[in-house]
Structure formats: structure tokens, C-alpha cells
Amino acid sequence: MSKLFHLLTDLAIDPKKESVFINNPSSLMDEAGLSEAEQSAISSKEAAKIAALFADERVPLAITSGDPGPDPLPDPDPFPLPSPAPFPPKEPKPDSN
């Protein structure tokens, strides 16, 4: 992965680095070893310019794995719950005349 990708990832997860970047972005970009093109793209704050730097790179979005197979331990289904008893029918109230 590129140095820019690592810097952006660090900024996203490390609040202290984010604070340093907000106050003095050029020092943090120099420390990360970004090229002049990368630094100017970040300084422009234009998403299209920053995204263009990643045009030739493939960034893994997720790690997937296969099915591990059947469960070695038995997992019996729980017993079915008994159906609830029906409510008794409502009896009409006697008229109080």
C-alpha cells in the first residue's frame, strides 16, 4: 500500500494524529514521506484529486473466507414452545337498569 493510504488510515483511527494534521498538515505529510504530488492533492482538499492518486491501486475492501464445514459439536434445536392458551371470550356486561 502507498504511504498516502497509510497516512489517511492513521488519521481516521488516531485522534492525536488527526489533531496534529489539523494544526500542521505539512509536517505530518513530510514525516509520512508523501511525494510533492500527494502533498499538493491533500492540500487542495479536493476529493477527486485525492482519489486520482489511488486510480492504479487496488484496496482490499474485505477479507472473505470459505465455509469451515459442519459444526463438530451437536447443536440440537431447542424444544418448541407450547402455544399460548387462547384468551377466554369476553362475557357481555349485565345491564344495570
C-alpha positions as CSV (number, residue, x, y, z in Angstrom):
1,M,0.0,0.0,0.0
2,S,1.0,3.6,-0.5
3,K,2.3,5.9,2.1
4,L,-0.7,8.1,1.5
5,F,-3.1,5.3,2.2
6,H,-1.4,4.5,5.5
7,L,-1.4,8.2,6.4
8,L,-5.1,8.5,5.7
9,T,-5.9,5.3,7.6
10,D,-3.9,6.6,10.6
11,L,-5.7,9.9,10.5
12,A,-9.0,8.1,10.5
13,I,-8.3,6.0,13.6
14,D,-5.9,8.1,15.6
15,P,-7.4,11.3,17.1
16,K,-3.9,12.6,18.2
17,K,-2.6,12.3,14.6
18,E,-5.7,14.0,13.3
19,S,-5.2,16.9,15.8
20,V,-1.6,17.3,14.6
21,F,-2.7,17.2,11.0
22,I,-5.3,19.8,11.5
23,N,-2.8,22.2,13.2
24,N,0.2,21.5,10.9
25,P,-0.5,19.2,7.9
26,S,2.8,19.8,6.1
27,S,4.9,18.4,9.0
28,L,2.9,15.2,9.2
29,M,2.9,14.7,5.4
30,D,6.7,15.2,5.4
31,E,7.1,12.8,8.3
32,A,4.9,10.2,6.4
33,G,7.2,10.6,3.3
34,L,4.5,11.8,0.9
35,S,5.6,13.0,-2.6
36,E,5.0,16.6,-3.7
37,A,2.1,15.4,-5.9
38,E,0.5,13.7,-2.9
39,Q,1.0,16.7,-0.6
40,S,-0.5,19.1,-3.2
41,A,-3.5,16.9,-3.7
42,I,-4.1,16.7,0.1
43,S,-3.6,20.4,0.5
44,S,-6.1,21.1,-2.3
45,K,-8.8,19.3,-0.2
46,E,-10.4,18.1,-3.5
47,A,-11.7,14.6,-3.2
48,A,-11.3,13.9,-7.0
49,K,-7.6,14.8,-6.9
50,I,-7.0,12.6,-3.8
51,A,-9.0,9.7,-5.3
52,A,-7.0,10.0,-8.6
53,L,-3.8,9.1,-6.6
54,F,-5.4,5.7,-5.9
55,A,-6.5,5.0,-9.5
56,D,-3.9,2.4,-10.1
57,E,-4.1,0.7,-6.7
58,R,-6.4,-2.0,-5.5
59,V,-7.5,-1.6,-2.0
60,P,-9.0,-4.7,-0.4
61,L,-12.4,-3.9,1.0
62,A,-12.9,-7.1,3.0
63,I,-11.4,-10.4,3.8
64,T,-13.5,-13.4,3.0
65,S,-13.2,-17.0,3.9
66,G,-14.9,-20.2,2.9
67,D,-17.3,-22.3,4.9
68,P,-15.5,-24.0,7.7
69,G,-17.6,-27.1,7.3
70,P,-20.1,-28.8,9.6
71,D,-20.1,-28.0,13.3
72,P,-18.2,-30.7,15.2
73,L,-20.4,-30.3,18.3
74,P,-24.1,-31.2,18.3
75,D,-26.4,-28.2,18.4
76,P,-29.8,-29.6,18.9
77,D,-32.7,-27.3,18.1
78,P,-34.5,-26.1,21.2
79,F,-37.8,-27.7,22.1
80,P,-40.7,-25.9,20.5
81,L,-42.5,-23.5,22.9
82,P,-46.1,-24.5,23.8
83,S,-48.7,-22.5,22.1
84,P,-50.3,-19.9,24.4
85,A,-53.7,-20.7,25.8
86,P,-56.4,-18.7,24.0
87,F,-58.0,-15.8,25.9
88,P,-61.4,-16.6,27.3
89,P,-64.2,-15.0,25.4
90,K,-65.4,-11.8,26.8
91,E,-68.7,-12.0,28.6
92,P,-71.2,-9.2,28.0
93,K,-71.6,-6.9,31.0
94,P,-75.1,-7.1,32.5
95,D,-77.2,-4.0,32.0
96,S,-77.7,-2.1,35.2
97,N,-81.2,-0.6,34.6
